């Protein structure tokens, strides 16, 4: 029964405040720039994906997914890719469409459940000769990852060995209620500023398909109803949220997965902690540290690593021993 009741994460005293643990690492963590080798690969629908490699000739590969409006330069993703790279792994960071520094060419971009692009990147990585592949994802990227592993369980290559996901809003409807709370207003405004800017660009790209509303969205309910749902083929925001929630796909996962959601994460709601499922699921390891915030887990060591990287590496080592 892989429900981990006693997490090894110990937050420094000041960082037992969720917002400090969320904001400080995001704004002030400095990680050594990774020697990325960018490659652009075409997608089946005529678009492109920018992926960033760290290749040192290893047979093992870590694929990493960033969160909402992040990219492969996000400190949490650079941290984990660099940590594995320094310990005998190649690494690949996947930029979701519109997130790699340039706008994609198709109408659709990315969303909480868009797993087709991940499937495409994994398939491409497999052509490069890797014998063992593991995956990691943060927040939105974690939801995409878990959904992918559940919906594709019977089709996954035997080279895929396991995954680690952090701060995952695996039940999107309740998570969106949480992030709409007043204490998360600054985060929401920051997300919507860049999301709305991208939609202004999309309207210019596709004026026959999209129109700007009289007032740009001020909530995820409005944004997803106005843009995400119609662009990606969902009836409305509620249909999109429910259809893409990885909580529905967790029971089908058939390889070792570690899901780490901090109990004080203000972006999450109680349904995002699938404790009852983890008690009986043979592959879902759920760890819920008391502190950590959202993609925070402040805990630097002398080498600059955070607990997230050390915990993920230890889990992967254990399942592949």
Residue pairs with C-beta under 8 A, 6 or more apart in sequence:
1 278
1 279
1 280
2 278
2 281
2 282
2 283
2 284
2 285
2 286
3 275
3 278
3 279
3 285
3 286
4 285
4 286
4 287
4 288
7 260
7 287
7 288
7 289
7 290
8 307
8 311
9 262
9 289
9 291
9 292
9 297
9 299
9 307
9 311
10 299
11 21
11 289
11 290
11 291
11 292
11 297
11 298
11 299
12 298
12 299
14 20
15 21
15 24
15 291
15 293
15 296
15 298
16 264
16 291
18 262
18 264
18 265
18 266
18 291
18 292
18 293
18 294
18 296
19 183
19 266
19 293
20 293
20 298
21 262
21 264
21 291
21 292
21 293
21 296
21 297
21 298
22 187
22 265
22 266
22 293
22 294
22 295
22 296
23 293
23 296
24 296
24 298
25 75
25 76
25 295
25 296
25 297
25 298
25 306
26 75
26 76
26 295
26 296
29 75
29 76
29 79
29 300
29 306
30 75
31 75
31 78
31 79
31 82
31 304
32 82
32 304
33 78
34 52
34 54
34 78
34 81
34 82
34 85
34 91
35 54
36 52
36 53
36 54
36 72
36 93
37 52
37 53
37 54
37 55
38 50
38 51
38 52
38 53
39 50
39 51
39 52
39 53
40 48
40 49
40 50
40 51
41 48
41 49
41 51
41 120
41 121
41 124
42 48
43 49
43 117
43 120
44 120
45 106
45 108
46 105
46 106
47 97
47 104
47 105
47 106
47 108
48 104
48 105
49 94
49 95
49 97
49 100
49 117
49 120
49 121
50 95
50 100
50 101
50 102
51 92
51 93
51 94
51 95
51 121
52 72
52 92
52 93
52 95
53 90
53 91
53 92
54 81
54 82
54 85
54 90
54 91
54 92
55 90
56 85
56 90
57 90
58 88
58 89
58 90
59 129
59 130
59 131
59 132
60 88
60 89
60 90
60 130
60 131
60 132
60 133
60 134
61 89
61 90
61 91
61 92
61 125
61 128
61 130
61 132
61 133
61 134
62 80
62 81
62 84
62 85
62 89
62 90
62 91
62 92
62 133
62 134
62 135
62 136
63 91
63 92
63 93
63 94
63 121
63 122
63 125
63 133
63 134
63 135
63 136
64 72
64 77
64 80
64 81
64 91
64 92
64 93
64 94
64 135
64 136
64 137
64 141
65 77
65 94
65 96
65 118
65 135
65 136
65 137
65 138
65 140
65 141
65 142
65 144
65 145
66 72
66 74
66 76
66 77
66 93
66 94
66 95
66 96
66 99
66 138
66 140
66 141
67 74
67 76
67 138
67 139
67 140
67 141
67 142
67 167
67 295
68 139
68 140
68 191
69 99
69 191
69 194
69 195
70 77
70 99
70 138
70 139
70 141
71 77
71 95
71 99
71 100
71 101
72 78
72 81
72 93
72 94
72 95
72 100
74 138
76 138
76 166
76 295
76 306
76 308
77 93
77 138
78 93
79 304
79 305
79 306
79 308
79 309
80 136
80 308
80 309
80 312
81 91
81 92
81 93
82 91
83 305
83 309
83 310
83 312
83 313
84 91
84 309
84 312
84 313
85 91
87 313
90 130
92 121
92 125
94 117
94 118
94 121
95 101
96 109
96 110
96 114
96 117
96 141
97 104
97 106
97 108
97 109
97 110
97 117
98 104
98 109
98 110
98 198
99 110
103 198
103 201
103 202
103 205
105 205
107 202
107 205
107 206
107 209
107 210
107 231
108 114
108 231
108 232
109 198
109 202
109 231
110 117
111 228
111 232
111 240
111 244
112 140
112 143
112 144
112 169
112 172
112 240
112 241
112 244
112 245
113 143
113 144
113 147
113 240
113 243
113 244
113 245
113 246
114 144
114 232
115 144
115 147
115 148
115 151
115 152
118 144
118 145
118 148
119 148
119 152
122 133
122 135
122 157
122 160
125 133
126 133
126 157
126 159
130 159
131 159
132 159
132 161
132 320
133 157
133 159
133 160
133 161
134 160
134 161
134 162
134 163
134 164
134 316
134 320
135 145
135 149
135 160
135 162
135 163
135 164
136 145
136 163
136 164
136 165
136 166
136 312
137 143
137 144
137 145
137 146
137 163
137 165
137 166
137 168
138 165
138 166
138 167
138 295
139 166
139 167
139 168
139 169
139 267
139 294
139 295
140 169
141 165
142 165
142 166
142 167
142 168
142 170
142 246
142 259
143 165
143 168
143 169
143 170
143 172
143 244
143 245
143 246
144 246
145 163
145 165
145 246
146 163
146 165
146 168
146 170
146 246
146 249
146 250
146 253
146 257
146 259
147 244
147 245
147 246
147 249
149 156
149 163
149 249
149 253
149 255
149 257
150 246
150 248
150 249
150 250
150 251
150 252
150 253
151 249
151 252
153 252
153 253
153 254
154 254
156 254
156 255
160 255
161 255
161 256
161 316
161 319
161 320
162 255
162 256
162 257
162 258
162 315
162 316
162 319
162 320
163 255
163 256
163 257
163 258
164 257
164 258
164 260
164 311
164 312
164 315
164 316
165 257
165 258
165 259
165 260
166 260
166 261
166 295
166 297
166 308
167 260
167 261
167 262
167 265
167 267
167 268
167 292
167 294
167 295
168 246
168 259
168 261
168 272
169 175
169 176
169 267
169 268
169 272
170 245
170 246
170 247
170 250
170 259
170 271
170 272
170 274
171 245
171 247
171 269
171 271
171 272
172 241
172 242
172 244
172 245
173 238
173 241
173 242
173 245
174 269
174 270
174 271
174 272
175 267
175 268
175 269
175 272
176 220
176 221
176 241
177 269
178 184
178 266
178 267
178 268
178 269
179 187
179 188
179 220
179 266
179 267
180 188
180 219
180 220
180 221
181 266
183 266
184 266
184 267
187 267
188 219
188 220
191 220
192 216
192 217
192 218
192 219
192 220
192 223
195 217
195 223
196 216
196 217
196 223
199 210
199 212
199 216
199 223
199 227
200 212
202 210
202 227
202 231
203 210
203 211
203 212
210 227
210 231
213 226
217 223
217 226
217 227
220 237
221 237
224 237
224 240
224 241
225 236
225 237
228 234
228 237
228 240
229 235
229 236
229 237
229 239
229 240
232 240
234 240
234 243
247 271
247 272
247 274
250 274
250 277
250 281
250 284
251 277
251 281
253 281
253 283
253 284
254 283
255 283
256 283
256 285
256 315
256 319
257 283
257 284
257 285
258 285
258 287
258 311
258 312
258 315
259 274
259 278
259 284
259 285
259 286
259 287
260 287
260 288
260 289
260 292
260 308
260 311
261 268
261 272
261 273
261 286
261 287
261 288
262 288
262 289
262 290
262 291
262 292
262 293
262 294
262 296
262 297
263 273
263 288
263 289
263 290
263 291
263 292
264 290
264 291
264 292
264 293
265 272
265 292
265 293
265 294
266 293
266 294
267 294
268 294
273 286
273 288
274 284
274 286
275 286
275 288
277 284
277 286
278 284
278 285
278 286
285 315
287 311
289 297
297 306
297 307
297 308
298 306
299 306
299 307
300 306
301 310
